[in-house]
């Protein structure tokens, strides 16, 4: 018996979340972006009116404003997107315990084992879920319904916004095979160019191509893509609780002005380490190594790593290790355009053991107290937002100097 897989995709997610606080802008072209005054001012999301002007994600703010001089720009608030992502997935979990997040705004649902409880088909259930999300959260989703994950994903992309598309064994050739091969999941520019050299321009061309020959052309990826195009993909929906933990957690930032001097570098490292530590705590992992990547104004990168004596998810520990690497590597008078701090060699927090130092200075704050302190900060931020509490030394956005 075929499975019933849903792929739910939140429409214009960042923009839709921001517009919940600005309903008066819903009919105007709106985009969410990085700081327009900084060097990384790019479009992160746009609403439907903005799409009609041809505004695209990842283009610069000045390019978007050339297309639409009246474009309204809203600042991104990533903590909001995490919050609503959790709320939406909680709605999905009312219908099945097999919910696999694919990104912050996309999830697969396997409702094969629970569909009978709702006395309807997959398409009708998708419509119910869309209505609940719209009514309770004020957001819209597009849903693809199919017998495997890839076709369900393509179904959610087929018609937007706020739509349900059902792709069956009877209609997938008519709906999907005429589409450009680049519309297939994981077919990037390089693969598309290679396939075009063999006359493969549509998904149907790919499905009809000899599978073994495709494997010889693209290697293992060739077999995978052929399975995707022909409907032979059968990967299970893996709920978040069964997914392996991350292998590393990093955070990078291109600063609005070059950082010069240990004070500014320390402030930048502290802000990045704070976010890395918070993400480690969210996934209950500790790191045993830290990596720092430094980018100068000429876009030259330098990368350094060090192992830690004790596993940690405390921002102070991560920042101290990162600054040690910086002091060994960098001339404090040289400008830094961007920094990335990465926690590596992760282990589960519950399994992290610490070798106690009998000769440690008694006045030094114990790590468990620091952990409780930062966990308390997590709770405050979860309730009142990311900006509710922070360390005093962080670099303020758009300012050359750090806080005192």
N, C-alpha and C positions, 0 to 999 in steps of 0.2 A: 504494500500500500504506500502511495506517495505521502511524503510529509507535507505539512502546511506551514510554510515559513513566511513571516512578515518582516519587511525591512521598513522601519519608521525613520523618517528624515525630517527634522524640524526645519521649517521654511525660513530663510533669511535670519538665522537664529540670533546672532549678535544684535542685529538691527531690531528684530522683533522684541527682544528682551528690553533694549534701551527705550523703545517706543511705549512700553508699558508705563513708563514714568513721564512720557511726553505724548499723550494721545492726541494733542492738538496738531502734531506733526505727521500724523499717519498718512494723509493724502499728499504730503509734500515729498520731494526726493530727498532721502536721508541716507547718509553713509556713516558707518562707524570706522574710526581710523586711529592710528597712533597720533602722537602730538604733531599737529601740522607745522609747528615751528622747528621741529627737530629733523635730524637727518634720516629718520626712519618713518616719516609720515606717509603711510600707505593705507589704501582702502582694505579694511578687514571684512566688511560686510556691507550690504546695501539692501534697501527695501524695493518693492516692486516698482514704484514710480521712478526710482533712480535707475533701475535696470532698463527702463524704456529709453533712457538717454545713452545707453550703451556703456554704462559704467561697469567696470570689471574689478573683481577682487584682485588684490596685489598690485594694482597700478598706483602710481603716486597721486597724492592729493592734487597737485597742480595739473596733472593730466585729467583727472576727474572733473576739476572745476572748469577746464577748457571746454569739456563736453556739456557741462551743466553749471553755468555761473551761479544759479540760485541754489546749489546743493547745500543742504544743512549738514554740518559735521558734528557728530557726537563722539565724545571720548569713550574708549573701551573700558569696561569694568569686568575683568575676568572673574572675579569672585561671584558676580551675579550669574555668569554663564555656568559656573560649576554648580551653583545653588539650583538653578532651574533644570540643569541636566539631571541632577539627582531627583528632583520632584517629578520630572517626566518619566524617568525610569521606574520610579515608585508606582506610577500609574500603570506602566506596562506589566509590572509584577503582579498586578491584580488579575491578570489574564493567564499568566504562565510563570513558572519559576525558571524557565530557560530563556533568559534575557542576556544577550551578549552585546555590550557596548562596542561600537566600532570607532566612534570618536565622540567628542563632547555633545554632538547633536544628532548622532545616528546610532541605531541599535537594531539587532536582529532579534526576533521572537520566534521560538518554535512552539506553536500552539496545537501541534498534532495530538498530544495527549489530553488537552483540555477543551478542545473545540466543542465536544459533545455537551459540555456543561452550559454552553451559551445558546445551544439549539439553533445554530446558523452556520453558514459557510464562511470561508476565510475572508471573502470580500466584505460580507456584512459585518463581520467582527472588526475588520479594519475601519469601517465607517463608524462603528460604535466608539472605538478608541480615539479616532479623530475628534468626534463630538465631545468626548469627555475632556480631552486635553484642551480643546478650545474653550469649553465652558468653565473649567476649573482653573486653568492657568493663563488663559488669554492668548495662547500660542496656537499656531496651525502646523500640521504635519502632512507630509505626503507619504503614502504607504504603498509599497509593492508587495504583492502576494504571489507566491509561486511554490514550486516543489523543491527548490534548492536556494541557497543563499545568494549566489551570483545573480540569478534571474530575479529574485526578490529585490535585490539592490537596484538592478536596472529598471525594475518596475516603479520604484519610488522616484527615479530620475525621469521616467517617461513622461509624466504629466505633473506640472506644478503650477501654482501652489495649492495646498489643501485638497488633494485628490487621492483616489484609490485606483490602482491599476493591477488587474489580475492577469498573470501570465501563466498559461497552462501548457500541457504537452501538445494540445491541439492548436494553439495559436502562437507559440513562441517563434516559429519560423516566419510567420507573417509580420509580427510586431518587431522582432529584434534583428533578424538577419539582414534586412535592408539598411540598417544603421551603419555609420562609419566604424571601422574596426577600432579606432581610437576611443569609441564610447564603451568598449568592453573594459571591465575592471582590470587594472594593472597593465594595460597596454600603454606604455609611455611613448615619448617621441622617438627614441632610438628603435624600439621594437616596431613602431609604425613605419618608420623609414625602411627598415629591413624587409618587412612584409610587403611593402609597396613594390620592392624590387622583384618580387615573385608574383605580382599581379593581385595581391590580397589587399583589397581596399574596403571591404565590408565584413561584418561579422559572419554573414553567410559564406563569403569566400573563404574565411578562415575555417569554418566548420566543415566545408566540403573538401578542403585541402587534405592530402594524405598525412595522417597523424605521425607516422614514423619519419616521413621526410621533414615535417615541421620540427620534430625533436632533433634531427640532425642539423637543422638551420639555427635554432634558438637554444638547443640544449634542453635541460630539464624544463625551462620556462615554456618551450614549445608544446610539450605534452600538456602542461597545465592550461595554457591558453586554449588549446584545442578542446579540452574537456569543458572549459567555461563556455565556449561558443556553441558546442554541440549539446549542452544540457546534461553532460555526464558528471558534473561536479556534485559531490555528495558530502562535503565537510559538515560536521555537526555544529549546532549552535552551542557554544561553550559559555556558561554563565560566568559572571565576573568572579564569583567565589572560587571557581575552579581554574582560573587563569594563573599562569606562573607570574610571580612578582617581577618587577622591572630589574634589569641588569645594571642600570645606572640611572641617576636622576641629575639633570643639569639645568642651569638657568643662565642665560646670557643676555647682555644688554649693550646696545650702541648708545653711548651717552650723548646728550644734547650738546655738550662741549667736551673737548679733550680733558681728561683728568691728568693733573700734574702734581707730584709731591705725595709723600706717604699719607698725609691726612686725607686727601681726596681719594686716593686709591683705597685706603682702609674703609672709607665710607661706602665706596662702590662695592667692595668685597663684602662688607657687612650686609648690605641690602640684598645682594645675590644669595649669600649664604643663608639668610633668613628664609627666603623662599624655598631654597633647596631643602633645608631642614624641615620646614612645614610639610613639604610634599613627602619626605621620608616618613614623617610621623603619620601622615594620612594613610600610607600603605604599610605601616607597621614594619618598616625596614630600618636597619642601621648600616652605615657605610664603614668600610675599613681602609679606604683610600680616598684621597682628594686630588682632583686635577684642576689646574688653572690654565686657561687659554687667553693669551694677551694679543690684542690686535693694535698695531700702530696706525697712524694716519695714512700710511702708504699701503695699508691692507696686508701687511706682513704679519703672520701669526707665529707665536711662540707658545709651545705647550709643555707643561711640566707636571709631574705627579709625585706624590709621596704617600707612603703607607702610614696609618695611624696606629698608635700603641693600643688604643682601646676603641671598639666599635661605638659609633655615636650617631644620634640624630639631633644634637644640640647645635644651634647655629654658631655659638661662640667657639666651639671646637673646630667646626668646619672653616670658619673665618680665620682662626688662628693658623690653621694649616695652610690655607690659601695665602695668607700674608707672608708666612715663612717662605713659601715658594717664590712669591714676588720679590722679596728682599734678596733672595739668593740670585735671582735672574735678571732683575730690571734695574735700570738707572732711574732713580726717583725724579730726576729732572727731565726725563724724556716723556712726551705726551702719550697717553693711552686713549685710543678711540673706542675700543670695546673690550669687555671682559666676559668670560664665561667661567663659572664655577660648577664643577661636576663631582657628585658623590659616586664612588665606584666600589666594586667588589661588595655588593650588598648582601646582607644576611638578615634573616627574620629577627625582629627585635626580641622576641621571646627566647631566642636561642643565643643571644649575645651575652657572653660572659666577660667579666672585668677582673683583671688581676689587681688586687688592692696593693697600694704602695704604703708600707708601714712607716716610711720616713717622709711622707708628704706633709707639707706645712698645714697645721690644723686649721689655720684661718682661711685657707682656700675653700671656696664654695664647693660643696659636694655635687657630683654630677646628677644625683637623683633629685636634688633641689632645683638644679637648672632645668632638668627635664620637666619637673612639675610646673615650673615657672612658664616655660614655653608652651606646655600643653594648656595652661590657663589662658595664655595669649591666643592659642588656637580657638578656644571656646568663645572668647570675646569677639574675635574676628568672624567666627561662624555665625554669631548672633547679630552683630552690628556692622559687618563689612570689613574688608581687608584694611581699609584706612583707619579703622577705629583705634588701633594701637600699633606702635612701631618703636624701633630703637632710635634714640636721639641722634645717632651718627649717620643715618641714611642720607644719601644725596637727594635733595628735593628735586622733583621733576622740573626740568627747564631752568635749573639754577646752576651756575658754575661752581658755587661753593657748597660744601656739606653743612648740615646743621651743626651748631656748636655742641 
